Amino acid sequence: MEIKTKLGLRIKALREMASMSQKDLAYSADLDRSYIASVESGKRNVSIVNIEKISSALGVTVKEFFNDGSFDEKKEL
Protein backbone atom coordinates (compact mmCIF):
# COMPACT_ATOMS: atom_id res chain seq x y z
CA MET A 1 0.00 0.00 0.00
CA GLU A 2 1.29 3.45 -0.89
CA ILE A 3 2.41 5.68 2.00
CA LYS A 4 -0.05 8.45 1.04
CA THR A 5 -2.89 5.95 1.37
CA LYS A 6 -1.59 4.69 4.73
CA LEU A 7 -1.37 8.27 6.05
CA GLY A 8 -4.86 9.07 4.84
CA LEU A 9 -6.37 5.98 6.41
CA ARG A 10 -4.59 6.69 9.70
CA ILE A 11 -5.88 10.27 9.77
CA LYS A 12 -9.41 9.11 8.97
CA ALA A 13 -9.31 6.43 11.68
CA LEU A 14 -8.03 8.85 14.33
CA ARG A 15 -10.55 11.49 13.25
CA GLU A 16 -13.43 9.03 13.51
CA MET A 17 -12.21 7.81 16.93
CA ALA A 18 -12.26 11.46 18.03
CA SER A 19 -15.82 11.83 16.63
CA MET A 20 -14.71 14.69 14.40
CA SER A 21 -15.92 15.62 10.95
CA GLN A 22 -13.45 16.62 8.25
CA LYS A 23 -14.67 20.18 8.76
CA ASP A 24 -13.96 20.00 12.52
CA LEU A 25 -10.47 18.62 11.92
CA ALA A 26 -9.71 21.19 9.25
CA TYR A 27 -10.78 24.02 11.55
CA SER A 28 -8.76 22.70 14.50
CA ALA A 29 -5.67 22.14 12.35
CA ASP A 30 -6.04 25.49 10.51
CA LEU A 31 -6.27 23.70 7.16
CA ASP A 32 -8.91 23.59 4.43
CA ARG A 33 -11.59 20.88 4.54
CA SER A 34 -10.93 19.93 0.92
CA TYR A 35 -7.24 19.47 1.81
CA ILE A 36 -8.20 17.05 4.61
CA ALA A 37 -10.47 15.16 2.21
CA SER A 38 -7.74 14.81 -0.41
CA VAL A 39 -5.21 13.69 2.22
CA GLU A 40 -7.60 11.07 3.63
CA SER A 41 -8.22 9.71 0.15
CA GLY A 42 -4.47 9.40 -0.50
CA LYS A 43 -4.46 11.91 -3.34
CA ARG A 44 -2.09 14.42 -1.77
CA ASN A 45 1.41 14.46 -0.33
CA VAL A 46 1.43 15.76 3.23
CA SER A 47 4.26 17.81 4.70
CA ILE A 48 5.58 16.97 8.14
CA VAL A 49 4.41 20.41 9.27
CA ASN A 50 0.82 19.52 8.32
CA ILE A 51 1.13 16.08 9.89
CA GLU A 52 2.08 17.84 13.12
CA LYS A 53 -0.92 20.21 12.81
CA ILE A 54 -3.28 17.32 12.12
CA SER A 55 -1.85 15.20 14.94
CA SER A 56 -2.18 18.06 17.39
CA ALA A 57 -5.78 18.71 16.31
CA LEU A 58 -6.52 15.01 16.84
CA GLY A 59 -4.98 15.11 20.32
CA VAL A 60 -2.06 12.79 19.57
CA THR A 61 1.67 13.33 19.26
CA VAL A 62 3.45 12.74 15.96
CA LYS A 63 5.02 9.67 17.57
CA GLU A 64 1.57 8.32 18.50
CA PHE A 65 0.34 9.13 14.99
CA PHE A 66 2.98 6.87 13.45
CA ASN A 67 2.75 4.25 16.22
CA ASP A 68 0.48 2.06 14.14
CA GLY A 69 1.13 -1.35 12.60
CA SER A 70 0.39 -0.13 9.08
CA PHE A 71 3.67 1.83 9.06
CA ASP A 72 5.84 -1.18 10.03
CA GLU A 73 6.13 -2.66 6.57
CA LYS A 74 9.62 -2.47 5.04
CA LYS A 75 9.90 -1.57 1.38
CA GLU A 76 12.37 -3.51 -0.75
CA LEU A 77 14.88 -1.33 -2.61
Contacts in CASP RR format, 6 or more apart in sequence:
PFRMAT RR
TARGET T0000
AUTHOR 0000-0000-0000
METHOD contacts of the structure
MODEL  1
MEIKTKLGLRIKALREMASMSQKDLAYSADLDRSYIASVESGKRNVSIVN
IEKISSALGVTVKEFFNDGSFDEKKEL
1 70 0 8 1.000
1 73 0 8 1.000
2 42 0 8 1.000
4 39 0 8 1.000
4 42 0 8 1.000
4 43 0 8 1.000
4 44 0 8 1.000
4 45 0 8 1.000
4 46 0 8 1.000
5 42 0 8 1.000
6 70 0 8 1.000
6 71 0 8 1.000
7 39 0 8 1.000
7 42 0 8 1.000
7 46 0 8 1.000
7 51 0 8 1.000
8 39 0 8 1.000
8 40 0 8 1.000
8 41 0 8 1.000
8 42 0 8 1.000
9 40 0 8 1.000
9 70 0 8 1.000
10 65 0 8 1.000
10 68 0 8 1.000
10 70 0 8 1.000
10 71 0 8 1.000
11 25 0 8 1.000
11 36 0 8 1.000
11 39 0 8 1.000
11 40 0 8 1.000
11 54 0 8 1.000
11 58 0 8 1.000
12 40 0 8 1.000
14 58 0 8 1.000
14 60 0 8 1.000
14 65 0 8 1.000
15 21 0 8 1.000
15 22 0 8 1.000
15 25 0 8 1.000
15 40 0 8 1.000
15 58 0 8 1.000
18 58 0 8 1.000
18 59 0 8 1.000
20 28 0 8 1.000
20 58 0 8 1.000
22 33 0 8 1.000
22 36 0 8 1.000
22 37 0 8 1.000
22 40 0 8 1.000
23 33 0 8 1.000
25 31 0 8 1.000
25 36 0 8 1.000
25 54 0 8 1.000
25 57 0 8 1.000
25 58 0 8 1.000
26 32 0 8 1.000
26 33 0 8 1.000
26 35 0 8 1.000
26 36 0 8 1.000
28 57 0 8 1.000
29 36 0 8 1.000
29 50 0 8 1.000
29 53 0 8 1.000
29 54 0 8 1.000
29 56 0 8 1.000
29 57 0 8 1.000
30 53 0 8 1.000
31 50 0 8 1.000
31 53 0 8 1.000
31 54 0 8 1.000
35 44 0 8 1.000
35 50 0 8 1.000
36 54 0 8 1.000
38 44 0 8 1.000
39 46 0 8 1.000
39 50 0 8 1.000
39 54 0 8 1.000
46 54 0 8 1.000
48 62 0 8 1.000
51 62 0 8 1.000
51 65 0 8 1.000
52 62 0 8 1.000
54 65 0 8 1.000
55 61 0 8 1.000
55 62 0 8 1.000
55 64 0 8 1.000
55 65 0 8 1.000
58 65 0 8 1.000
END
